[in-house]
Amino acid sequence: MAFVLVLAFVLLLAAFRSVTIPLITVALNLLSVAAAYGVLVLVFQHTWAQPILHFRANATITSWLPLFLFVILFGLSMDYHVFILSRVQEAVSGGEPTRQAIRRSISRTAGVITAAALVMVCVFALFGTVSSLDIKQAGVGLAAAVLIDATVIRSVLLPATMTMLGQRNWYLPRRLTWLPRLGLEAPTAHAQVAAARPALTAAPKPR
């Protein structure tokens, strides 16, 4: 788990050239995983869900499930997170204020994220109907985590946190300016024009 967290932090640090963005990402992803663990405890270590999901509670969680959920959910959360943040960074690089970039990027990506999350929730929920308790726990944990992540974490907590931080989202200490630039996508037309402007102004005028 520590290796996954450190690797995610380093990759996001290089990709977005910010210390704040990786910290937010790791914190929100851990919150999503913790929510999945809480749902598992609530459903399978108590008896109230037995008649709904047709199983007999034994007050335990399968031993391999916490690590399995951590790996799968962290990967899915990173997918959503990078998708949103790349839109925000693209808008900020184009000259938009951070607050406006966040609002417009969330509105642009909300439909795609909601549709993808709905498909995954439906698929994972099917595993909650099987008779095997191990698979049932995995299906319920994954479905609940994806639903919470797409609705609460990415649609509420992420934009709220970034809005409060403002320009501090893009804070990078001077001693880390040597980091290579790992662009997530091809540069936008605005960035290409901005990069070409010095060369155009420096070119000699035709006689």
C-alpha positions as CSV (number, residue, x, y, z in Angstrom):
1,M,0.0,0.0,0.0
2,A,2.8,2.4,0.9
3,F,4.5,1.6,-2.5
4,V,1.3,2.5,-4.4
5,L,0.8,5.7,-2.5
6,V,4.4,6.9,-3.0
7,L,4.4,5.9,-6.7
8,A,1.1,7.8,-7.3
9,F,2.4,10.8,-5.5
10,V,5.6,10.9,-7.5
11,L,3.9,10.4,-10.9
12,L,1.3,13.1,-10.2
13,L,4.0,15.4,-8.9
14,A,5.8,15.1,-12.2
15,A,2.7,15.2,-14.4
16,F,1.0,18.3,-12.8
17,R,4.2,19.9,-11.4
18,S,2.4,20.6,-8.1
19,V,2.8,19.3,-4.5
20,T,-0.8,20.1,-3.6
21,I,-2.4,18.1,-6.3
22,P,-0.8,14.7,-5.3
23,L,-1.6,15.3,-1.7
24,I,-5.3,16.0,-2.5
25,T,-5.3,12.9,-4.7
26,V,-3.9,10.5,-2.2
27,A,-6.1,11.9,0.6
28,L,-9.3,11.6,-1.4
29,N,-8.4,8.2,-2.8
30,L,-7.8,6.9,0.7
31,L,-11.1,8.4,1.8
32,S,-12.9,6.5,-1.0
33,V,-11.2,3.2,0.0
34,A,-12.0,3.8,3.7
35,A,-15.7,4.3,2.7
36,A,-15.7,1.0,1.0
37,Y,-14.2,-0.7,4.1
38,G,-16.9,1.0,6.2
39,V,-19.7,-0.3,3.9
40,L,-18.3,-3.9,4.1
41,V,-18.2,-3.7,7.9
42,L,-21.7,-2.3,8.1
43,V,-23.2,-4.8,5.7
44,F,-21.3,-8.1,6.4
45,Q,-20.5,-7.8,10.1
46,H,-24.0,-7.1,11.1
47,T,-27.2,-9.0,10.4
48,W,-29.6,-6.4,9.1
49,A,-28.6,-7.0,5.4
50,Q,-29.0,-10.7,5.5
51,P,-32.6,-10.9,4.2
52,I,-31.8,-8.3,1.5
53,L,-28.6,-10.0,0.1
54,H,-29.6,-13.5,1.1
55,F,-26.5,-14.5,3.1
56,R,-25.6,-15.5,6.6
57,A,-23.3,-13.1,8.4
58,N,-20.3,-14.6,10.2
59,A,-19.0,-11.3,11.6
60,T,-15.8,-11.5,9.4
61,I,-14.5,-10.0,6.2
62,T,-12.6,-12.2,3.8
63,S,-8.8,-11.8,4.5
64,W,-7.7,-11.0,0.9
65,L,-10.5,-8.5,0.3
66,P,-9.1,-5.3,1.9
67,L,-5.9,-5.4,-0.1
68,F,-7.8,-6.4,-3.3
69,L,-10.2,-3.5,-2.8
70,F,-7.4,-1.1,-2.1
71,V,-5.6,-1.9,-5.4
72,I,-8.7,-1.9,-7.6
73,L,-10.3,1.2,-6.1
74,F,-7.1,3.2,-6.0
75,G,-6.7,2.5,-9.7
76,L,-10.2,3.5,-10.5
77,S,-10.1,6.6,-8.4
78,M,-6.9,7.7,-10.1
79,D,-8.5,7.3,-13.5
80,Y,-11.4,9.6,-12.6
81,H,-9.1,12.0,-10.7
82,V,-6.6,12.5,-13.5
83,F,-9.4,12.8,-16.1
84,I,-10.9,15.7,-14.1
85,L,-7.6,17.4,-13.2
86,S,-6.2,17.3,-16.8
87,R,-9.3,19.3,-17.9
88,V,-8.7,21.8,-15.0
89,Q,-5.1,22.2,-15.8
90,E,-5.8,22.6,-19.5
91,A,-8.3,25.4,-18.7
92,V,-5.9,27.1,-16.3
93,S,-3.0,26.9,-18.9
94,G,-5.4,28.5,-21.3
95,G,-5.7,31.6,-19.1
96,E,-8.9,30.9,-17.1
97,P,-9.0,31.6,-13.3
98,T,-8.7,28.5,-11.2
99,R,-12.3,28.8,-9.8
100,Q,-13.8,29.2,-13.3
101,A,-11.6,26.4,-14.7
102,I,-12.8,24.0,-11.9
103,R,-16.5,24.9,-12.5
104,R,-16.3,24.4,-16.3
105,S,-14.2,21.3,-16.1
106,I,-16.5,19.6,-13.6
107,S,-19.5,20.4,-15.8
108,R,-17.7,19.0,-18.9
109,T,-16.7,15.8,-17.3
110,A,-19.7,15.1,-15.0
111,G,-21.7,13.3,-17.7
112,V,-18.9,11.0,-18.7
113,I,-17.9,10.1,-15.2
114,T,-21.5,9.5,-14.1
115,A,-22.2,7.2,-17.1
116,A,-19.0,5.3,-16.5
117,A,-19.6,5.0,-12.8
118,L,-23.2,3.8,-13.4
119,V,-22.0,1.0,-15.7
120,M,-19.4,-0.2,-13.2
121,V,-21.9,0.0,-10.3
122,C,-24.4,-2.1,-12.2
123,V,-21.7,-4.7,-13.1
124,F,-20.2,-4.9,-9.6
125,A,-23.6,-5.1,-8.0
126,L,-24.3,-8.3,-10.0
127,F,-21.5,-10.0,-8.0
128,G,-23.5,-9.1,-4.9
129,T,-26.2,-11.5,-6.0
130,V,-24.1,-14.7,-6.1
131,S,-24.1,-17.3,-3.4
132,S,-20.3,-17.2,-2.6
133,L,-19.8,-14.9,0.4
134,D,-16.3,-13.9,-0.8
135,I,-17.5,-12.7,-4.2
136,K,-20.6,-11.1,-2.7
137,Q,-18.4,-9.0,-0.4
138,A,-16.2,-8.0,-3.2
139,G,-19.1,-7.0,-5.4
140,V,-20.8,-5.0,-2.7
141,G,-17.6,-3.3,-1.7
142,L,-16.7,-2.3,-5.3
143,A,-20.2,-1.1,-6.2
144,A,-20.5,1.0,-3.0
145,A,-17.0,2.5,-3.4
146,V,-17.5,3.5,-7.1
147,L,-20.9,5.0,-6.3
148,I,-19.4,7.1,-3.4
149,D,-16.3,8.0,-5.3
150,A,-18.2,9.3,-8.4
151,T,-20.9,11.2,-6.5
152,V,-19.4,12.4,-3.2
153,I,-15.6,12.4,-3.7
154,R,-15.2,13.6,-7.3
155,S,-18.3,15.7,-7.7
156,V,-18.3,17.4,-4.3
157,L,-15.1,17.1,-2.2
158,L,-12.6,17.5,-5.1
159,P,-14.0,20.7,-6.6
160,A,-14.8,22.1,-3.1
161,T,-11.2,21.5,-1.9
162,M,-9.6,22.9,-5.1
163,T,-11.8,25.9,-5.0
164,M,-10.8,26.7,-1.4
165,L,-7.1,26.3,-2.3
166,G,-7.3,28.4,-5.4
167,Q,-3.8,29.1,-6.9
168,R,-2.2,27.0,-4.1
169,N,-3.3,24.0,-6.1
170,W,-0.4,24.6,-8.4
171,Y,2.3,25.2,-5.7
172,L,5.7,23.8,-6.5
173,P,8.7,24.5,-4.3
174,R,11.7,26.0,-6.1
175,R,13.9,23.1,-5.2
176,L,11.6,20.9,-7.3
177,T,11.6,23.0,-10.5
178,W,14.1,20.6,-12.0
179,L,11.4,17.9,-12.3
180,P,10.8,16.8,-15.9
181,R,7.6,17.9,-17.6
182,L,5.4,14.9,-18.1
183,G,2.6,16.2,-20.2
184,L,-0.6,14.1,-20.0
185,E,-1.8,15.2,-23.4
186,A,-0.7,17.1,-26.5
187,P,-0.5,20.9,-25.9
188,T,-3.6,22.9,-26.6
189,A,-3.8,25.4,-29.4
190,H,-3.5,28.2,-26.9
191,A,-0.3,26.8,-25.5
192,Q,1.1,26.2,-29.0
193,V,0.4,29.9,-29.9
194,A,2.0,31.1,-26.6
195,A,5.1,29.0,-27.2
196,A,5.5,30.2,-30.8
197,R,4.9,33.9,-30.0
198,P,8.5,34.6,-28.9
199,A,9.9,33.1,-32.1
200,L,7.5,35.1,-34.2
201,T,8.4,38.4,-32.5
202,A,12.1,37.6,-32.8
203,A,12.0,36.9,-36.5
204,P,13.4,39.6,-38.7
205,K,10.9,41.7,-40.6
206,P,11.1,41.2,-44.4
207,R,12.6,44.2,-46.3
